Amino acid sequence: MSAFKMQDGNVRLTDLQFKSKNGNMVKIAKVEYTPLSTINTHQLNREYDYNHINTLSIKIEDNNFLDTIKVFPMKEDGTYDAAEGNHRVLSLQDLIPEEDWDKVMIPISILPEPDYDTNDKEGVIDTLIQMNKDNKAWTMLDYVTRWAQISSKKTFQEMSKEMKKYEKNGTFAGMTNPLICSIWTGEASGYQRIKDGVFQLSDTDKIYKDMILETIYGWIQLYGISKRAGVFPTFNQRTAVALWKHIEYLREYDMSSEAVRIDEFGRRLDFLSENISRQLAQVQLEESMAKTKREKLPSENPLPTDSKKILSKVEDIVVRQYESIHGSMNSKYKKFKQN
């Protein structure tokens, strides 16, 4: 309950909530002032962007501080963890001398209990994502590394390690974080299961994931990622999607064991790599002979750029072309009955 002063001068107690036209009870954050020293930047939030902090500091100094910081309910030590506004808190700390942090009062909006609990790690991360996703855009690395802090989310911990392995200003030799997400999930974009923290990958599927990753990374090392002569990002990403679809195709057949299926997939990956090598041979030679990176090559990159055509191309190579040489799946294996 809180005091609310009406225009007639009477003070009435009212709940910090209201009933919507749809009949739902909607709670209202309580607005108070607290010293800057009592607001903690939440460690489960994404990593800090110091360029963004500097930009915010300039804006605050030029236009004044006009916001409230959304915080979780007060902790036992009398401080608050920021739910939204980590960068703004850091900007204020940058602008205000540390000896004045106890004196400067900052407006805060306290998230209602018991809906929000700073001790519930999974709930905290979900809140941080929902509160912050419409501010500075979250990257896939932000989503993965935040969920990786939950001890039970082993898949995210492995993804985080893999992203950091290839990280160099957001990318390393073409292994971008979205490409890694496509290799893990078989999805071209969106990656909603990763964003929601519910994505999982079985141990068996991790074997396939590793095979796809090693293949695509091998191409990137061999041919580079230039659109005129290499395996450019769109091709790599859509190829990862196509290969996961192909795994589902192989799973339609009874191959006696998963080990046999993995071996078969490996042979088809090798066949795909050999095909791409032949296709890129001419433009790779021309690029190596070019005097500058901008010099127009006599030939065009033969790899398709359209997403649908990439999917069709990969399927054509690993199914029609491969099976025309090595025999069709129907001739070698019995297909599982459809339910």
C-alpha positions as CSV (number, residue, x, y, z in Angstrom):
1,M,0.0,0.0,0.0
2,S,1.2,3.6,-0.6
3,A,-0.1,7.1,0.2
4,F,-1.7,8.9,-2.7
5,K,-2.7,12.6,-2.4
6,M,-5.9,13.6,-4.2
7,Q,-6.7,17.0,-5.6
8,D,-9.1,17.6,-2.7
9,G,-6.1,17.4,-0.3
10,N,-7.2,14.1,1.2
11,V,-4.5,11.3,1.4
12,R,-5.8,7.9,0.5
13,L,-4.0,4.5,0.5
14,T,-4.0,2.7,-2.8
15,D,-2.4,-0.6,-4.1
16,L,0.3,-0.2,-6.7
17,Q,-1.7,-2.1,-9.2
18,F,-4.8,-1.8,-11.4
19,K,-7.4,-4.0,-13.0
20,S,-7.2,-3.9,-16.8
21,K,-10.3,-3.8,-19.1
22,N,-9.5,-7.5,-19.8
23,G,-9.8,-8.3,-16.1
24,N,-6.1,-8.8,-15.5
25,M,-4.4,-7.3,-12.4
26,V,-1.4,-5.2,-13.5
27,K,1.2,-4.3,-10.9
28,I,2.9,-0.9,-10.9
29,A,6.6,-0.3,-10.2
30,K,7.2,1.8,-7.1
31,V,9.2,5.0,-7.8
32,E,11.7,6.2,-5.2
33,Y,15.0,8.0,-4.9
34,T,18.2,6.3,-3.7
35,P,21.9,7.2,-3.6
36,L,23.9,6.2,-6.7
37,S,26.1,4.2,-4.4
38,T,23.3,1.8,-3.6
39,I,22.6,0.8,-7.3
40,N,24.6,-2.2,-8.5
41,T,25.2,-3.1,-12.1
42,H,23.9,-6.6,-12.5
43,Q,26.7,-9.1,-13.3
44,L,24.2,-11.4,-15.2
45,N,23.6,-8.6,-17.7
46,R,25.6,-8.5,-21.0
47,E,29.2,-7.4,-21.1
48,Y,29.7,-3.6,-21.0
49,D,30.1,-1.5,-24.2
50,Y,32.4,1.3,-23.2
51,N,31.8,3.3,-26.4
52,H,28.1,3.2,-25.5
53,I,28.9,4.3,-22.0
54,N,30.9,7.3,-23.3
55,T,28.0,8.2,-25.7
56,L,25.5,8.1,-22.8
57,S,27.7,10.2,-20.6
58,I,27.9,12.9,-23.2
59,K,24.1,12.8,-23.7
60,I,23.4,13.0,-20.0
61,E,25.8,15.9,-19.5
62,D,24.2,17.8,-22.5
63,N,20.5,17.0,-21.8
64,N,20.4,16.2,-18.0
65,F,19.4,12.8,-16.6
66,L,15.7,12.3,-17.3
67,D,15.2,8.6,-16.7
68,T,14.5,6.2,-13.9
69,I,16.6,3.0,-13.4
70,K,14.6,-0.1,-13.2
71,V,15.8,-2.2,-10.3
72,F,15.0,-5.5,-8.6
73,P,13.6,-5.3,-5.0
74,M,16.0,-4.2,-2.3
75,K,18.6,-6.8,-1.2
76,E,19.5,-7.6,2.4
77,D,22.4,-5.2,2.3
78,G,20.2,-2.3,1.4
79,T,21.3,-2.0,-2.2
80,Y,19.5,-2.6,-5.5
81,D,20.5,-4.6,-8.6
82,A,19.8,-2.8,-11.9
83,A,17.3,-4.7,-14.1
84,E,17.5,-2.2,-16.9
85,G,20.0,0.6,-17.3
86,N,23.4,-0.9,-16.6
87,H,25.0,1.4,-19.0
88,R,23.2,4.5,-17.6
89,V,24.4,3.6,-14.1
90,L,27.9,3.3,-15.4
91,S,27.6,6.6,-17.2
92,L,26.4,8.3,-14.0
93,Q,29.4,6.8,-12.1
94,D,31.6,8.1,-14.9
95,L,30.2,11.6,-14.6
96,I,29.8,11.9,-10.8
97,P,32.9,12.0,-8.5
98,E,33.0,8.8,-6.5
99,E,33.0,10.7,-3.2
100,D,29.6,12.1,-4.1
101,W,27.9,8.8,-5.0
102,D,26.4,8.7,-1.5
103,K,24.9,12.1,-1.9
104,V,23.4,12.1,-5.4
105,M,19.9,10.7,-5.4
106,I,18.8,8.7,-8.4
107,P,15.2,7.9,-9.4
108,I,14.5,4.2,-9.4
109,S,11.5,2.1,-10.4
110,I,11.4,-0.9,-8.1
111,L,10.0,-4.0,-9.9
112,P,7.1,-5.5,-7.9
113,E,7.6,-8.5,-5.6
114,P,7.2,-11.5,-5.7
115,D,7.2,-11.4,-9.5
116,Y,10.9,-10.3,-9.7
117,D,13.5,-11.8,-7.4
118,T,17.2,-10.9,-7.8
119,N,18.2,-14.3,-6.4
120,D,16.4,-16.3,-9.1
121,K,19.2,-16.4,-11.7
122,E,17.2,-17.8,-14.6
123,G,14.4,-15.4,-13.8
124,V,16.9,-12.5,-13.6
125,I,18.4,-13.3,-17.0
126,D,14.9,-13.5,-18.6
127,T,14.0,-10.1,-17.0
128,L,17.3,-8.5,-18.2
129,I,16.7,-9.7,-21.7
130,Q,13.1,-8.5,-21.8
131,M,13.9,-5.2,-20.2
132,N,16.9,-4.4,-22.4
133,K,16.2,-6.0,-25.8
134,D,14.5,-2.8,-27.1
135,N,17.4,-0.5,-26.0
136,K,20.9,-1.2,-27.4
137,A,20.5,-4.3,-29.5
138,W,21.5,-7.6,-28.0
139,T,23.9,-9.6,-30.0
140,M,23.8,-13.4,-30.2
141,L,26.9,-13.4,-28.0
142,D,25.0,-11.4,-25.4
143,Y,22.2,-14.0,-25.3
144,V,24.5,-17.0,-25.2
145,T,26.9,-15.7,-22.6
146,R,24.1,-14.6,-20.3
147,W,22.3,-18.0,-20.4
148,A,25.7,-19.7,-20.0
149,Q,25.9,-18.4,-16.5
150,I,23.1,-20.8,-15.4
151,S,25.0,-23.9,-14.2
152,S,22.4,-26.3,-15.7
153,K,22.6,-24.8,-19.2
154,K,25.6,-26.8,-20.5
155,T,24.8,-26.3,-24.1
156,F,25.0,-22.5,-23.7
157,Q,28.3,-22.9,-21.9
158,E,29.7,-24.9,-24.8
159,M,28.4,-22.4,-27.3
160,S,29.9,-19.5,-25.4
161,K,33.3,-21.2,-25.4
162,E,33.0,-21.8,-29.1
163,M,32.0,-18.2,-29.9
164,K,34.9,-16.8,-27.8
165,K,37.3,-19.2,-29.5
166,Y,36.6,-17.5,-32.9
167,E,36.0,-14.1,-31.5
168,K,38.0,-11.1,-32.8
169,N,36.0,-7.9,-32.9
170,G,32.8,-10.0,-33.3
171,T,34.3,-12.3,-36.0
172,F,37.3,-14.3,-36.7
173,A,38.2,-15.3,-40.3
174,G,34.5,-15.4,-41.2
175,M,33.3,-17.4,-38.2
176,T,30.7,-14.9,-37.1
177,N,28.5,-15.5,-34.0
178,P,25.3,-15.8,-36.2
179,L,27.0,-18.4,-38.3
180,I,28.0,-20.4,-35.2
181,C,24.3,-20.1,-34.1
182,S,23.2,-21.5,-37.5
183,I,25.7,-24.3,-37.3
184,W,24.4,-25.3,-33.8
185,T,20.7,-24.9,-34.5
186,G,20.2,-25.5,-38.2
187,E,18.3,-22.2,-38.3
188,A,19.0,-19.4,-40.8
189,S,18.1,-16.5,-38.5
190,G,16.0,-15.5,-35.5
191,Y,17.4,-18.2,-33.2
192,Q,14.4,-17.8,-30.8
193,R,15.3,-20.9,-28.8
194,I,18.7,-19.4,-28.0
195,K,17.2,-16.1,-27.1
196,D,14.6,-17.8,-24.8
197,G,17.3,-19.9,-23.1
198,V,15.6,-23.2,-24.0
199,F,17.9,-24.5,-26.8
200,Q,19.5,-27.9,-26.2
201,L,21.6,-30.2,-28.4
202,S,22.0,-33.9,-27.7
203,D,25.4,-35.5,-27.6
204,T,24.8,-37.2,-30.9
205,D,23.8,-34.0,-32.6
206,K,26.9,-32.3,-31.2
207,I,28.9,-34.8,-33.3
208,Y,27.1,-33.6,-36.4
209,K,27.5,-30.0,-35.3
210,D,31.3,-30.5,-35.0
211,M,31.4,-32.1,-38.5
212,I,29.5,-29.1,-40.0
213,L,31.6,-26.6,-38.2
214,E,34.9,-28.2,-39.1
215,T,33.9,-28.4,-42.8
216,I,32.7,-24.8,-43.1
217,Y,35.7,-23.5,-41.1
218,G,38.0,-25.5,-43.4
219,W,36.4,-23.8,-46.4
220,I,36.8,-20.4,-44.9
221,Q,40.5,-21.1,-44.3
222,L,41.1,-22.4,-47.8
223,Y,39.0,-20.0,-49.9
224,G,38.4,-16.9,-47.7
225,I,35.0,-15.2,-47.5
226,S,35.1,-12.7,-50.4
227,K,31.9,-12.7,-52.4
228,R,33.8,-12.6,-55.7
229,A,35.9,-15.7,-55.1
230,G,35.3,-17.3,-51.7
231,V,32.7,-18.9,-49.5
232,F,30.8,-15.8,-48.4
233,P,28.8,-15.5,-45.2
234,T,25.3,-16.1,-46.7
235,F,26.5,-19.2,-48.5
236,N,28.1,-20.6,-45.3
237,Q,25.0,-19.9,-43.2
238,R,22.5,-21.4,-45.6
239,T,24.8,-24.4,-46.2
240,A,24.7,-25.1,-42.4
241,V,20.8,-25.0,-42.6
242,A,20.8,-27.3,-45.6
243,L,23.2,-29.8,-43.9
244,W,20.9,-30.1,-40.9
245,K,18.0,-30.7,-43.3
246,H,20.1,-33.4,-44.9
247,I,20.7,-35.1,-41.5
248,E,16.9,-35.3,-41.1
249,Y,16.8,-36.9,-44.6
250,L,19.3,-39.6,-43.5
251,R,17.3,-40.2,-40.4
252,E,14.4,-41.3,-42.5
253,Y,16.3,-44.6,-43.1
254,D,17.1,-47.5,-40.9
255,M,20.9,-47.6,-41.1
256,S,21.4,-50.1,-38.2
257,S,23.2,-47.6,-36.0
258,E,23.9,-43.9,-35.6
259,A,27.6,-44.6,-36.2
260,V,26.8,-45.8,-39.7
261,R,24.7,-42.7,-40.3
262,I,27.5,-40.4,-39.1
263,D,30.0,-42.1,-41.4
264,E,27.6,-41.7,-44.3
265,F,27.1,-38.0,-43.5
266,G,30.9,-37.6,-43.3
267,R,31.3,-39.1,-46.8
268,R,28.7,-36.7,-48.2
269,L,30.4,-33.7,-46.5
270,D,33.7,-34.8,-48.2
271,F,31.9,-35.0,-51.5
272,L,30.4,-31.5,-51.0
273,S,33.8,-30.1,-50.2
274,E,35.4,-31.6,-53.3
275,N,32.6,-30.2,-55.4
276,I,33.0,-26.7,-54.0
277,S,36.8,-26.9,-54.5
278,R,36.2,-27.7,-58.2
279,Q,33.7,-24.9,-58.6
280,L,36.0,-22.3,-57.0
281,A,39.2,-23.3,-58.6
282,Q,39.0,-20.9,-61.5
283,V,38.0,-17.7,-59.5
284,Q,40.5,-18.6,-56.8
285,L,43.3,-18.7,-59.4
286,E,42.1,-15.4,-61.0
287,E,42.0,-13.8,-57.5
288,S,45.5,-14.9,-56.7
289,M,46.7,-13.3,-59.9
290,A,44.7,-10.0,-59.5
291,K,46.9,-7.0,-58.7
292,T,44.4,-5.5,-56.3
293,K,41.4,-6.7,-54.3
294,R,39.1,-4.5,-56.3
295,E,40.3,-5.6,-59.7
296,K,37.4,-7.2,-61.6
297,L,37.9,-10.9,-62.2
298,P,37.2,-12.5,-65.7
299,S,34.9,-15.1,-64.0
300,E,32.1,-14.7,-61.5
301,N,31.9,-16.7,-58.3
302,P,29.8,-19.8,-59.3
303,L,28.3,-20.2,-55.8
304,P,24.7,-19.0,-55.6
305,T,23.9,-15.9,-53.6
306,D,20.1,-16.5,-53.3
307,S,19.1,-18.3,-50.1
308,K,16.7,-20.7,-51.7
309,K,19.2,-21.5,-54.5
310,I,21.9,-22.2,-51.9
311,L,19.7,-24.7,-50.2
312,S,18.8,-26.3,-53.5
313,K,22.4,-26.4,-54.7
314,V,23.6,-28.2,-51.5
315,E,20.8,-30.7,-51.6
316,D,21.5,-31.4,-55.3
317,I,25.1,-32.1,-54.5
318,V,24.8,-34.3,-51.4
319,V,21.7,-36.2,-52.6
320,R,21.3,-36.4,-56.4
321,Q,24.9,-36.1,-57.5
322,Y,26.3,-38.2,-54.6
323,E,23.7,-40.9,-54.9
324,S,24.0,-41.1,-58.7
325,I,27.6,-42.3,-58.1
326,H,27.4,-44.2,-54.8
327,G,23.8,-45.5,-55.0
328,S,20.5,-44.2,-53.6
329,M,19.4,-44.5,-50.0
330,N,16.4,-46.6,-51.2
331,S,18.7,-49.1,-52.8
332,K,20.8,-49.6,-49.6
333,Y,18.5,-49.0,-46.7
334,K,15.0,-49.5,-45.6
335,K,13.0,-46.4,-44.9
336,F,11.3,-46.1,-41.6
337,K,7.5,-46.3,-41.7
338,Q,5.9,-42.9,-41.3
339,N,3.5,-42.6,-38.3
